[in-house]
Amino acid sequence: MKDQIAAAYQRIRNFVRETPVEESGLAPGLFLKLEHLQYTGSFKFRGASNKLALLTSEQAATGVVAASNGNHGMGAAAAARARGVEAEVFVSSQVARAKAERIERYGARIRYAGDDPLAAELAARRAALESGRTFISPYNDLDVIAGQGTIAVELVRQLSKIDAVFVAVGGGGLIGGIGAYLKAVSPATQIVGCWPENSPVLQQCLNAGRIFEVAEKPTISESTSGNLEPESVTLAVCRNVIDRTMLVSESEILQAMRLILETDHWLVEGAAGVAVAAWRKVAAEYRGKSVVIILCGRNLSPAALAVLQSSPTSGLSEST
């Protein structure tokens, strides 16, 4: 996918923000890719922008459909608005009201469908097929994955050496795109996939070699939760690029989010905390190496923010 990702970078570079890399106060040689400073507060704007840029004039005139309980919906809505394309975003009943309102503020119509993110995805894909509109998947689309991979194009220009990259994993589009590019241009770079213990969906699917429904528990890493669309392309992509997998607990995620806020002064969402927490567990193994953590987003729901602001000993509530 290297050429596809390089082409995506040229295609969207004037639409997306090149996010900075800064050395963290947590350890020498530890770098943070500040993707939470991307437009809409998440890397998702990249993938949606690439998909929108590839539409024919006829497809653009027809409009697009997306499915997301948060970041992808915002990214798709904003990318569509930037190109004058009508967008409809399907959300599940689990969506935080604040996130649904933000999607609407970016110009998309909201449509509720199902009780979980996968149900909303499947309903959105059906609606797109029936109406002749283009479906913009959060992860199950090589064009979207290529857009997310443009992060790696920036990284190799910003840093002279990258020994390892820690990436939170939901549907697999982010780590799939980053990993595909880095494996082509920097094959010695280790790609570390990071999951919350409460929602290890793609990790379990990779272990089994197939996509199946994985039981989940509530997690503050809201952006990585949800099961996968059947036959998602990310299973094969991620199998080829992920070198190491790690699971982290809810308390470890919260501690990592608080630590980044205290040390580096960045307020990030739970998914970014997952990658930080994973690095903390094995930091000693990477001493003296050049390591990157992707801070993938900053869009905390009010419930997640309340948990973060609560006492360090409090846990995640079932309502989060």
Phi, psi and chi 1 to 4 in degrees:
 res  aa     phi    psi   chi1   chi2   chi3   chi4
   1 MET       -    2.0  -73.3 -171.9   65.5      -
   2 LYS   -54.1  -49.0  172.4 -179.8  172.1  -72.0
   3 ASP   -66.3  -36.8  -67.8  -17.9      -      -
   4 GLN   -64.4  -39.3 -168.6  174.0  -12.7      -
   5 ILE   -71.2  -41.5  -66.4  167.6      -      -
   6 ALA   -61.3  -40.1      -      -      -      -
   7 ALA   -66.2  -39.1      -      -      -      -
   8 ALA   -62.2  -39.7      -      -      -      -
   9 TYR   -59.6  -46.8  175.5   74.6      -      -
  10 GLN   -64.6  -33.1  -65.2  -60.2  -33.9      -
  11 ARG   -70.9  -37.6 -167.6  177.6  -65.5  122.4
  12 ILE  -111.8    0.5   68.3  175.1      -      -
  13 ARG   -59.7  -28.4   60.3 -176.7  -57.0 -178.7
  14 ASN   -86.4   -2.7  -67.6  -31.8      -      -
  15 PHE  -106.8  -35.1  -72.3   86.6      -      -
  16 VAL   -96.6  165.7  -55.0      -      -      -
  17 ARG   -94.0  131.2  175.8  176.9  -70.3  153.9
  18 GLU   -76.2  110.8  178.4  171.0  -37.7      -
  19 THR   -83.3  145.1   53.8      -      -      -
  20 PRO   -71.3  161.9  -12.0   25.9      -      -
  21 VAL  -117.1  132.1  170.2      -      -      -
  22 GLU  -134.6  148.5   66.5  173.9   26.1      -
  23 GLU   -74.5  131.9 -169.9  166.3   14.6      -
  24 SER   -78.1  151.9  173.2      -      -      -
  25 GLY   -77.0   -3.1      -      -      -      -
  26 LEU   -75.8  -31.3  -67.6  174.0      -      -
  27 ALA  -168.1  148.5      -      -      -      -
  28 PRO   -63.0  139.0  -18.9   31.5      -      -
  29 GLY    79.3    4.8      -      -      -      -
  30 LEU  -100.9  121.0  176.8   65.9      -      -
  31 PHE  -115.9  143.3  -63.4   90.8      -      -
  32 LEU  -109.2  124.4  -53.8  175.6      -      -
  33 LYS   -89.4  112.5  177.2   61.0  167.6  166.8
  34 LEU   -85.0   61.3  -53.2 -176.6      -      -
  35 GLU   -74.1  -12.8 -165.5   59.9   18.7      -
  36 HIS   -68.7  -11.3   64.6  -61.5      -      -
  37 LEU   -90.7    2.8  -58.9 -178.0      -      -
  38 GLN   -64.7  156.5 -173.8   55.9 -103.1      -
  39 TYR   -53.2  140.1  -62.4  124.8      -      -
  40 THR    71.2    2.2   72.5      -      -      -
  41 GLY    79.7   19.7      -      -      -      -
  42 SER  -162.5  153.8  161.6      -      -      -
  43 PHE   -60.8  -17.9   72.3   94.2      -      -
  44 LYS   -59.6  -24.2  -69.2  -71.8 -170.3  178.2
  45 PHE   -61.3  -30.4 -176.5   67.8      -      -
  46 ARG   -65.5  -53.6  -66.9  177.7 -175.7  -96.6
  47 GLY   -62.2  -42.3      -      -      -      -
  48 ALA   -65.4  -38.5      -      -      -      -
  49 SER   -63.1  -40.1  -67.5      -      -      -
  50 ASN   -66.7  -42.0 -169.5   47.3      -      -
  51 LYS   -63.3  -42.6 -173.1   66.9  176.0 -180.0
  52 LEU   -64.4  -37.7  -96.5  -66.6      -      -
  53 ALA   -66.2  -22.6      -      -      -      -
  54 LEU   -90.5   -3.8  -72.0  166.1      -      -
  55 LEU   -68.3  142.5  -64.2 -177.4      -      -
  56 THR   -73.6  167.5   65.2      -      -      -
  57 SER   -62.1  -34.4   56.9      -      -      -
  58 GLU   -67.9  -43.3  -68.3   79.9    8.7      -
  59 GLN   -64.5  -41.1  -70.2  171.4  -36.1      -
  60 ALA   -62.4  -39.1      -      -      -      -
  61 ALA   -67.6  -28.0      -      -      -      -
  62 THR   -78.5  -30.8  -55.8      -      -      -
  63 GLY   101.6  172.0      -      -      -      -
  64 VAL  -128.8  159.5  -62.3      -      -      -
  65 VAL  -127.4  136.7 -179.2      -      -      -
  66 ALA  -132.9  169.4      -      -      -      -
  67 ALA  -138.3  129.1      -      -      -      -
  68 SER  -174.8  145.7  166.0      -      -      -
  69 ASN   -95.2   12.5  -86.0    5.5      -      -
  70 GLY   179.0 -101.4      -      -      -      -
  71 ASN   -61.0  -44.5  -72.1  -23.2      -      -
  72 HIS   -66.6  -37.6  178.0   64.3      -      -
  73 GLY   -61.8  -43.4      -      -      -      -
  74 MET   -64.9  -44.6  -63.7  176.6 -150.5      -
  75 GLY   -62.6  -44.6      -      -      -      -
  76 ALA   -66.4  -40.9      -      -      -      -
  77 ALA   -64.1  -44.2      -      -      -      -
  78 ALA   -68.2  -40.8      -      -      -      -
  79 ALA   -65.6  -38.3      -      -      -      -
  80 ALA   -66.9  -43.7      -      -      -      -
  81 ARG   -60.8  -39.1 -176.4  175.7   66.9  178.2
  82 ALA   -61.7  -25.3      -      -      -      -
  83 ARG  -110.0    9.0  -65.7 -177.0  178.9  -87.3
  84 GLY    69.8   32.2      -      -      -      -
  85 VAL  -109.2  134.6  176.7      -      -      -
  86 GLU   -72.0  139.7  -71.2 -169.2    1.6      -
  87 ALA  -133.5  142.5      -      -      -      -
  88 GLU  -124.0  132.1 -176.6  175.0   44.7      -
  89 VAL  -119.0  122.9  177.2      -      -      -
  90 PHE   -85.8  134.1  -79.7   61.1      -      -
  91 VAL  -128.5  155.2  -60.8      -      -      -
  92 SER   -91.8  174.1   78.1      -      -      -
  93 SER   -67.1  -13.2   60.5      -      -      -
  94 GLN   -79.6   -9.7  -63.4  177.0    4.3      -
  95 VAL   -62.5  138.5   68.3      -      -      -
  96 ALA   -71.0  136.5      -      -      -      -
  97 ARG   -55.5  -40.4 -179.5 -175.5  -64.0  -87.2
  98 ALA   -61.7  -37.6      -      -      -      -
  99 LYS   -72.6  -38.7  -68.5 -170.6  176.1 -177.4
 100 ALA   -62.7  -39.3      -      -      -      -
 101 GLU   -66.5  -35.7  -69.8  173.6  -10.3      -
 102 ARG   -68.2  -38.6  -78.1 -165.2   64.4 -169.9
 103 ILE   -59.4  -43.4  -67.2  171.1      -      -
 104 GLU   -64.7  -37.3  -71.7 -177.6  -49.6      -
 105 ARG   -66.3  -26.0  -75.6 -159.6  -64.5  -87.0
 106 TYR   -80.1    0.4  -76.8  117.7      -      -
 107 GLY   106.5    1.5      -      -      -      -
 108 ALA   -92.5  154.0      -      -      -      -
 109 ARG   -83.6  141.1  -62.5 -173.9  -54.8  -83.9
 110 ILE  -100.4  138.6  -70.0  -72.3      -      -
 111 ARG  -136.0  125.5 -175.1  166.6  170.3 -176.9
 112 TYR   -87.4  136.4  -72.8   83.9      -      -
 113 ALA  -156.6  119.5      -      -      -      -
 114 GLY    81.2  172.2      -      -      -      -
 115 ASP  -104.9    1.7  -64.7  -33.5      -      -
 116 ASP  -151.5  163.7   57.7   71.2      -      -
 117 PRO   -57.8  -38.5  -28.2   36.8      -      -
 118 LEU   -64.7  -40.2  178.8   56.7      -      -
 119 ALA   -61.1  -39.3      -      -      -      -
 120 ALA   -66.6  -39.8      -      -      -      -
 121 GLU   -59.6  -48.2  -80.0 -178.1   48.4      -
 122 LEU   -65.4  -38.4  -63.2  176.1      -      -
 123 ALA   -66.4  -39.1      -      -      -      -
 124 ALA   -66.4  -41.5      -      -      -      -
 125 ARG   -64.4  -40.0 -169.4  178.4  -76.3  -81.5
 126 ARG   -63.0  -44.4  -73.0 -165.7  -60.7  -89.9
 127 ALA   -63.5  -38.6      -      -      -      -
 128 ALA   -64.7  -43.5      -      -      -      -
 129 LEU   -63.6  -43.6 -177.8   63.5      -      -
 130 GLU   -67.7  -32.1  -68.2  167.3    1.1      -
 131 SER   -97.2   -7.0   62.7      -      -      -
 132 GLY    78.2   15.2      -      -      -      -
 133 ARG   -91.8  163.5  -69.0  173.2  -69.0  172.6
 134 THR   -85.4  131.2  -61.0      -      -      -
 135 PHE   -91.6  129.3  177.7   59.5      -      -
 136 ILE  -107.2  100.6  -55.6  179.9      -      -
 137 SER   -72.6  148.8  171.6      -      -      -
 138 PRO   -65.2  -25.0  -13.2   25.1      -      -
 139 TYR  -154.2  -27.3   54.5   86.7      -      -
 140 ASN   -87.6   60.1 -172.1   14.9      -      -
 141 ASP  -163.9  121.5 -173.1  -45.0      -      -
 142 LEU   -64.5  -28.8  -68.0  176.8      -      -
 143 ASP   -69.5  -38.7  -65.1  -32.2      -      -
 144 VAL   -66.8  -43.4  171.5      -      -      -
 145 ILE   -60.6  -41.1  -65.5  171.2      -      -
 146 ALA   -61.8  -38.6      -      -      -      -
 147 GLY   -62.9  -42.4      -      -      -      -
 148 GLN   -65.1  -32.7  -38.9  -56.9   23.5      -
 149 GLY   -66.4  -14.6      -      -      -      -
 150 THR   -63.9  -18.5   60.1      -      -      -
 151 ILE   -57.7  -41.9  -68.7  173.2      -      -
 152 ALA   -68.5  -33.1      -      -      -      -
 153 VAL   -59.2  -42.4  178.4      -      -      -
 154 GLU   -68.0  -41.8  -64.7  175.0    5.3      -
 155 LEU   -59.5  -44.6  -81.9  175.2      -      -
 156 VAL   -69.7  -20.3  -62.5      -      -      -
 157 ARG   -84.8  -29.9 -169.2  175.5   62.0 -109.1
 158 GLN   -84.0  -25.9  -67.7  167.7  -40.3      -
 159 LEU  -127.6  137.5  -64.7  170.4      -      -
 160 SER   -76.6  -23.2   59.8      -      -      -
 161 LYS  -147.1  135.8 -177.9 -177.2 -179.8 -175.9
 162 ILE  -133.1  108.7  -53.8  171.9      -      -
 163 ASP   -84.1  -32.6  -68.7  -51.4      -      -
 164 ALA  -156.4  150.4      -      -      -      -
 165 VAL  -129.7  128.6  179.4      -      -      -
 166 PHE  -102.9  124.9  -76.2   71.2      -      -
 167 VAL  -134.2  129.3 -171.0      -      -      -
 168 ALA   -70.5  145.2      -      -      -      -
 169 VAL  -124.4  128.3 -175.6      -      -      -
 170 GLY  -115.5  -96.3      -      -      -      -
 171 GLY   -76.3  -17.4      -      -      -      -
 172 GLY   102.5   -1.3      -      -      -      -
 173 GLY   -67.3  -39.1      -      -      -      -
 174 LEU   -67.9  -54.7  176.9   60.8      -      -
 175 ILE   -68.8  -31.2 -163.6  168.5      -      -
 176 GLY   -63.2  -45.3      -      -      -      -
 177 GLY   -69.4  -46.7      -      -      -      -
 178 ILE   -61.8  -46.8  -69.4  173.9      -      -
 179 GLY   -64.5  -40.4      -      -      -      -
 180 ALA   -62.3  -41.0      -      -      -      -
 181 TYR   -72.4  -46.1 -169.9   80.6      -      -
 182 LEU   -66.1  -35.9  -72.0  178.7      -      -
 183 LYS   -64.4  -26.4  -73.5  -59.8  178.3 -172.5
 184 ALA   -81.9  -36.9      -      -      -      -
 185 VAL  -106.0  -17.8  -57.6      -      -      -
 186 SER  -145.6   67.7  179.2      -      -      -
 187 PRO   -60.4  -20.1   18.2  -30.3      -      -
 188 ALA   -78.5  -13.0      -      -      -      -
 189 THR   -67.7  128.5  -60.8      -      -      -
 190 GLN   -85.9  130.1 -175.0 -176.8   52.7      -
 191 ILE  -102.7  116.1  -51.7  -60.8      -      -
 192 VAL  -109.2  115.7 -175.3      -      -      -
 193 GLY   -89.2  134.3      -      -      -      -
 194 CYS  -125.8  130.8  -46.0      -      -      -
 195 TRP  -130.9  151.2  -75.9  -97.0      -      -
 196 PRO   -73.0  140.3   16.9  -17.5      -      -
 197 GLU   -56.1  -30.1  -69.2  176.9   -7.5      -
 198 ASN   -77.6  -11.7  -76.2    5.8      -      -
 199 SER  -149.7   68.3 -178.7      -      -      -
 200 PRO   -93.3   48.9   35.8  -32.8      -      -
 201 VAL   -60.6  -63.1  175.9      -      -      -
 202 LEU   -65.7  -31.4 -175.7   51.5      -      -
 203 GLN   -60.9  -44.3 -169.2 -111.7   12.1      -
 204 GLN   -67.7  -36.7  -65.8  -63.7  -49.9      -
 205 CYS   -67.2  -38.9  -67.0      -      -      -
 206 LEU   -63.4  -41.4  -73.6  168.0      -      -
 207 ASN   -61.6  -37.8  -72.5  -15.4      -      -
 208 ALA   -84.9  -17.4      -      -      -      -
 209 GLY    76.5   16.9      -      -      -      -
 210 ARG  -158.4  161.4   61.3 -176.3  178.1   86.3
 211 ILE   -91.3  128.7  -65.9  173.9      -      -
 212 PHE  -147.7  167.7   64.9   99.5      -      -
 213 GLU   -76.6  124.9 -173.9  171.5  -11.8      -
 214 VAL  -108.1  132.0  176.8      -      -      -
 215 ALA   -67.3  136.4      -      -      -      -
 216 GLU  -123.2  157.8  -60.6  178.1  -84.8      -
 217 LYS  -120.0  163.1  -62.7  177.8 -177.8  177.5
 218 PRO   -57.4  140.6  -25.0   35.1      -      -
 219 THR  -141.3  147.5  175.7      -      -      -
 220 ILE   -74.0  -14.0 -162.6  169.1      -      -
 221 SER   -84.0   68.5 -179.9      -      -      -
 222 GLU   -61.0  -35.6  -61.2  163.3  -40.4      -
 223 SER   -72.3  -16.7  -61.2      -      -      -
 224 THR  -101.6    1.3   62.2      -      -      -
 225 SER   -84.3  161.9   64.6      -      -      -
 226 GLY   110.2  144.9      -      -      -      -
 227 ASN   -80.7  168.7  -88.8  -84.1      -      -
 228 LEU   -93.6  147.4  -62.5  175.7      -      -
 229 GLU   -64.0  137.4 -165.4  172.2   22.1      -
 230 PRO   -54.7  140.1  -26.5   35.1      -      -
 231 GLU    62.0   29.9  -60.5 -178.2    3.7      -
 232 SER   -60.6  139.4  172.9      -      -      -
 233 VAL   -67.8  -17.8  -64.3      -      -      -
 234 THR   -69.1  -22.2   51.2      -      -      -
 235 LEU   -60.8  -49.8 -177.1   69.3      -      -
 236 ALA   -69.3  -41.3      -      -      -      -
 237 VAL   -60.8  -48.6  172.4      -      -      -
 238 CYS   -70.2  -32.3  -69.2      -      -      -
 239 ARG   -59.7  -32.2 -177.6 -168.7  -61.4  124.8
 240 ASN   -85.6  -14.5  -69.4  -30.8      -      -
 241 VAL  -119.9  -23.6  -57.2      -      -      -
 242 ILE   -81.5  125.5  -64.0  177.2      -      -
 243 ASP   -96.2  -28.0  -61.7  -55.4      -      -
 244 ARG  -147.6  141.0 -178.0  175.6 -171.2  175.4
 245 THR  -119.5  144.8   64.4      -      -      -
 246 MET  -140.2  144.8  -63.6 -166.9   62.6      -
 247 LEU  -116.9  142.5  -60.7  176.1      -      -
 248 VAL  -132.2  149.8  -68.1      -      -      -
 249 SER   -83.3  167.9   68.8      -      -      -
 250 GLU   -62.7  -39.6  -66.4  -58.3  -59.2      -
 251 SER   -66.2  -36.6   62.8      -      -      -
 252 GLU   -67.0  -37.3  -71.7  169.5  -26.6      -
 253 ILE   -64.5  -47.1  -61.1  168.5      -      -
 254 LEU   -60.9  -44.2  -82.0  167.7      -      -
 255 GLN   -60.4  -40.4  -70.2  167.0   11.1      -
 256 ALA   -67.0  -41.7      -      -      -      -
 257 MET   -61.6  -42.2  -66.1  167.2   70.3      -
 258 ARG   -68.4  -36.9  -70.4  173.9  175.8  138.9
 259 LEU   -67.0  -42.6 -171.3   61.7      -      -
 260 ILE   -63.3  -37.3  -75.9  -67.7      -      -
 261 LEU   -66.2  -42.6 -178.7   58.4      -      -
 262 GLU   -73.8  -40.5  -66.0  166.0    5.5      -
 263 THR   -88.3  -45.5  -55.6      -      -      -
 264 ASP  -109.6   -4.5  -66.5  -69.5      -      -
 265 HIS    64.4   37.7  -48.5  -61.8      -      -
 266 TRP  -117.7  127.8  -65.8  118.8      -      -
 267 LEU   -91.3  113.5  177.9   63.6      -      -
 268 VAL  -125.4  160.4  -64.0      -      -      -
 269 GLU   -80.0  173.9   63.5 -174.0   63.8      -
 270 GLY   -60.2  -34.8      -      -      -      -
 271 ALA   -61.6  -41.3      -      -      -      -
 272 ALA   -65.1  -37.5      -      -      -      -
 273 GLY   -62.2  -30.5      -      -      -      -
 274 VAL   -61.0  -45.8  167.3      -      -      -
 275 ALA   -67.3  -39.9      -      -      -      -
 276 VAL   -64.3  -43.8  176.9      -      -      -
 277 ALA   -62.5  -40.2      -      -      -      -
 278 ALA   -63.6  -44.3      -      -      -      -
 279 TRP   -60.4  -41.3  168.8   81.4      -      -
 280 ARG   -59.6  -34.4  -69.8 -173.6   70.2 -158.4
 281 LYS   -68.1  -25.9  -66.3 -179.6   76.9  165.6
 282 VAL  -126.9   20.3  -67.7      -      -      -
 283 ALA   -54.7  -37.1      -      -      -      -
 284 ALA   -61.9  -30.7      -      -      -      -
 285 GLU   -69.0  -21.4  -62.3  178.8   30.1      -
 286 TYR  -110.0   13.1  -65.7   89.9      -      -
 287 ARG   -61.1  132.2 -169.4  171.7  -67.4  118.6
 288 GLY    85.0   -0.3      -      -      -      -
 289 LYS  -106.7  164.7  -64.1 -176.7  180.0  -64.6
 290 SER   -96.5  111.8  177.3      -      -      -
 291 VAL  -122.6  139.9  175.8      -      -      -
 292 VAL  -116.8  134.2  176.0      -      -      -
 293 ILE  -111.3  129.7  -63.4  174.6      -      -
 294 ILE   -85.9  112.4  -52.3  -63.9      -      -
 295 LEU   -85.5   93.8  -63.8 -173.1      -      -
 296 CYS   -80.6  -18.8   53.9      -      -      -
 297 GLY  -169.7  165.8      -      -      -      -
 298 ARG  -129.9    9.8   67.3  170.5 -173.2  -97.0
 299 ASN   -90.5   77.2  -63.1  -43.1      -      -
 300 LEU   -76.3  140.3  -67.9   86.4      -      -
 301 SER   -73.6  160.3   68.7      -      -      -
 302 PRO   -55.5  -36.3  -28.7   36.8      -      -
 303 ALA   -66.6  -43.3      -      -      -      -
 304 ALA   -66.9  -38.3      -      -      -      -
 305 LEU   -64.3  -38.2 -177.7   59.4      -      -
 306 ALA   -63.7  -39.9      -      -      -      -
 307 VAL   -64.6  -43.2  172.6      -      -      -
 308 LEU   -61.7  -36.7 -178.8   64.5      -      -
 309 GLN   -84.4   -8.9  -67.1  174.0  -31.8      -
 310 SER   -76.3  178.3   63.6      -      -      -
 311 SER   -62.6  146.7   66.3      -      -      -
 312 PRO   -57.5  -20.9  -26.2   35.4      -      -
 313 THR   -88.7   -7.6   56.5      -      -      -
 314 SER   -79.8  154.5   65.6      -      -      -
 315 GLY  -108.6 -177.2      -      -      -      -
 316 LEU   -78.5  130.5  178.6   67.8      -      -
 317 SER   -79.6  158.6   68.3      -      -      -
 318 GLU   -66.3  -18.8  -71.2  -66.4  -48.4      -
 319 SER   -82.6  -10.6   62.3      -      -      -
 320 THR   -71.4      -  -61.8      -      -      -
